[in-house]
Amino acid sequence: MKEGKSRLKTAFWLLGLGGVLITVAIIALYTPWFPIFDLREVAVSGNKETTALDVARAANLRGGVGLLSVSLRTTAKRVSALPWVENVRVHRSFPHGIEIEVIERSPVARVMLTGSACALIGEGGVVVAIDCKGRDCTPLLKGVSLSKAEPGGRLAKQGAADLMDALQRATLPGAVVREVDISKGESAELVTTAETRVRLGALDEAAGKISYLEALCRAAKAEQYELIDLRFGGEATLVPRVRR
């Protein structure tokens, strides 16, 4: 009998505690002036090219609002609109903080604009900056157009974006790509720092050919060839460099 009363008493105690917690949460959510869970700090991490101030401004969070009233999904969506930002994670840090972790795009290409202006292209074909200073090792992409020549613009051709992303992920011993040219009838051609030309064929299939090039570079010294032709499926035509 006593055991039954003890269990009943525990159940009432848990229900009471749960009710208190729910009440506090509701007050914190709908009463901005209630100071228990008000927003006082926004912490930004993972950013390198984007300033913490830019991230905080994009998040558009107001100090003093109820922490539980902040929409993590909406905040992440706002920050994702920044050109450099590829992915975002947003967390509440009780009792007074929001943590925003950004994952930035890697630069994959340079596109020359009118005059000496240059657009820096990040993963996904997004224009991340109109400034290529110090990015000489990033491949020069020729024969492409942009949706707009400003941060947030994109490469007009998805095949070009896919190709540059594939090159960014690939490991190509002896074949450091310095130039990508797709100006010749939608056919992609790479030029390495060793002046080896790599013909990939149609642009919409070019990204898929990078795995073949990667395997070839592991098996042979790419710099020994003047031309590597991968236009015909997995069959590679190799033209050795003429020694003089």
C-alpha atoms as one frame of an Amber mdcrd trajectory, in Angstrom:
protein
   0.000   0.000   0.000   2.786   2.388   0.919   4.636   1.500  -2.276   1.582
   2.465  -4.343   1.322   5.810  -2.580   5.038   6.430  -3.134   4.708   5.813
  -6.875   1.648   8.048  -7.059   3.470  10.775  -5.175   6.448  10.512  -7.574
   4.148  10.710 -10.594   2.497  13.883  -9.231   5.922  15.380  -8.527   7.094
  14.689 -12.101   3.894  16.122 -13.535   4.338  19.209 -11.416   7.956  19.651
 -12.515   6.971  19.172 -16.145   4.272  21.804 -15.784   6.753  24.285 -14.313
   9.227  23.709 -17.152   6.527  24.124 -19.783   5.338  27.309 -18.114   8.868
  28.749 -18.063   9.350  27.830 -21.721   6.079  29.521 -22.716   6.948  32.652
 -20.771  10.430  32.776 -22.326   8.959  32.238 -25.776   6.182  34.786 -25.674
   7.500  37.337 -23.193  10.585  39.039 -24.709  11.290  41.012 -21.541  11.594
  37.830 -19.479  15.387  37.624 -18.864  15.893  33.896 -18.295  16.437  32.883
 -21.946  16.875  36.211 -23.738  19.360  36.507 -26.615  22.523  38.354 -25.619
  25.310  36.813 -27.708  25.784  35.528 -31.279  28.921  33.419 -31.746  30.255
  32.778 -35.276  32.754  30.048 -36.192  34.197  28.437 -39.321  34.378  31.698
 -41.246  37.541  32.797 -43.007  36.551  34.805 -46.060  33.318  36.151 -44.549
  33.558  38.379 -41.489  31.706  37.500 -38.305  29.991  40.891 -38.558  28.648
  40.045 -42.035  27.336  36.722 -40.740  25.682  38.379 -37.733  24.081  41.028
 -39.950  22.787  38.402 -42.369  21.329  36.406 -39.446  19.310  39.517 -38.508
  18.891  38.549 -34.856  17.769  41.123 -32.296  19.248  41.162 -28.856  16.771
  40.629 -26.056  14.340  38.414 -27.981  13.347  35.116 -26.423  15.960  32.518
 -27.290  13.271  29.904 -27.907  11.510  32.219 -30.361  14.518  32.298 -32.723
  13.884  30.163 -35.814  17.067  28.188 -36.422  15.946  27.265 -39.943  15.193
  30.869 -40.933  18.488  32.061 -39.471  20.420  29.412 -41.407  18.597  30.345
 -44.622  19.500  34.005 -44.220  23.182  33.275 -43.618  23.254  30.809 -46.537
  22.501  33.732 -48.864  26.042  35.061 -48.329  28.143  34.245 -51.450  31.011
  32.530 -49.610  28.731  30.412 -47.421  28.035  26.888 -48.666  26.421  25.431
 -45.548  25.293  26.657 -42.119  24.567  25.066 -38.757  22.713  27.090 -36.131
  22.353  26.046 -32.483  20.954  27.553 -29.312  23.500  27.930 -26.541  21.563
  28.320 -23.315  20.974  30.473 -21.472  21.694  33.495 -23.739  23.443  32.551
 -26.977  23.065  31.506 -30.589  25.970  29.690 -32.270  26.349  29.965 -36.043
  28.833  27.616 -37.691  29.518  28.343 -41.357  31.176  26.145 -43.968  32.629
  28.262 -46.747  33.070  27.476 -50.421  36.541  26.780 -51.782  37.617  28.912
 -54.773  37.575  26.727 -57.907  38.051  29.138 -60.820  38.847  32.641 -62.016
  36.868  34.315 -64.799  38.265  37.438 -66.457  35.760  40.246 -66.926  35.930
  43.519 -68.841  39.298  45.184 -68.525  41.352  43.800 -65.669  38.397  42.856
 -63.458  38.190  39.242 -62.343  35.411  37.146 -60.824  36.384  34.507 -58.284
  34.178  31.431 -58.548  33.480  29.185 -55.564  32.095  25.655 -55.365  28.690
  25.301 -56.948  29.547  27.874 -59.623  28.808  30.841 -57.323  30.629  34.160
 -57.744  32.127  34.742 -54.303  34.120  37.906 -55.059  35.048  40.338 -57.795
  38.668  40.192 -56.763  41.199  37.507 -57.690  44.219  39.056 -55.991  46.458
  36.335 -54.553  44.493  33.591 -56.351  46.938  32.925 -59.190  46.956  29.192
 -58.414  43.203  28.978 -59.028  42.503  27.735 -62.586  41.529  30.337 -65.191
  38.167  29.441 -66.749  37.636  30.623 -70.337  34.581  30.715 -72.582  31.922
  31.123 -69.895  29.380  33.781 -68.978  27.900  34.765 -65.620  24.296  35.347
 -64.609  25.593  38.598 -63.091  29.121  39.896 -62.617  28.877  40.453 -58.864
  29.016  38.373 -55.678  26.076  36.007 -55.635  26.051  35.592 -59.417  26.580
  32.176 -60.993  28.189  30.477 -63.933  25.571  30.399 -66.676  26.397  26.791
 -67.619  25.889  24.104 -64.982  28.317  21.817 -66.796  31.104  24.333 -66.179
  30.271  24.465 -62.457  30.213  20.659 -62.230  33.561  20.400 -64.035  35.312
  22.898 -61.753  33.916  21.191 -58.649  35.156  17.818 -59.931  38.629  19.272
 -60.503  38.635  20.745 -56.998  37.926  17.341 -55.462  40.355  15.403 -57.671
  43.956  14.469 -56.902  45.997  14.741 -60.121  49.719  14.012 -59.554  51.806
  15.755 -62.206  48.782  17.522 -63.710  48.189  20.817 -61.933  45.477  22.525
 -63.972  46.116  26.196 -64.713  43.492  26.779 -67.422  40.115  25.369 -68.451
  38.784  26.351 -71.869  35.213  25.614 -72.967  35.061  28.221 -75.730  35.476
  25.702 -78.556  31.980  24.538 -79.386  30.993  23.393 -75.885  34.045  21.121
 -75.725  36.177  21.273 -72.571  39.964  21.284 -72.624  42.394  21.562 -69.730
  45.927  22.957 -69.801  48.325  22.010 -66.995  51.299  23.923 -65.640  53.506
  21.463 -67.563  51.701  22.533 -70.776  49.921  19.189 -71.155  46.571  19.557
 -72.918  43.706  17.327 -71.758  40.681  17.047 -74.043  37.517  16.043 -72.194
  34.909  16.422 -74.912  31.347  17.680 -74.432  30.916  20.008 -71.469  27.910
  18.184 -70.013  30.026  15.004 -69.802  33.351  16.603 -68.836  32.964  16.339
 -65.046  32.534  12.576 -65.333  35.841  12.290 -67.227  37.878  13.657 -64.314
  37.837  10.267 -62.574  39.481   8.758 -65.689  42.116  11.484 -65.640  42.717
  10.883 -61.946  43.299   7.159 -62.525  45.616   7.882 -65.445  47.698  10.338
 -63.411  48.196   7.668 -60.732  49.373   5.128 -63.318  51.544   7.350 -65.508
  53.427  10.640 -65.412  51.038  13.087 -67.058  53.770  15.686 -67.591  55.474
  13.351 -70.079  52.601  13.785 -72.519  51.821  16.681 -74.801  48.214  15.594
 -75.223  45.814  13.400 -73.260  42.593  12.794 -75.162  39.673  11.476 -73.076
  36.859  12.335 -75.447  36.002   8.733 -76.215  34.704   7.170 -73.016  37.317
   5.530 -70.811  39.765   5.097 -73.706  42.658   7.542 -73.469  44.794   8.613
 -76.422  48.237   9.730 -75.256  50.642  11.767 -77.336  54.156  11.736 -75.813
  56.061  14.982 -75.537  58.700  15.380 -78.239  62.148  15.695 -76.731  64.405
  18.242 -78.369
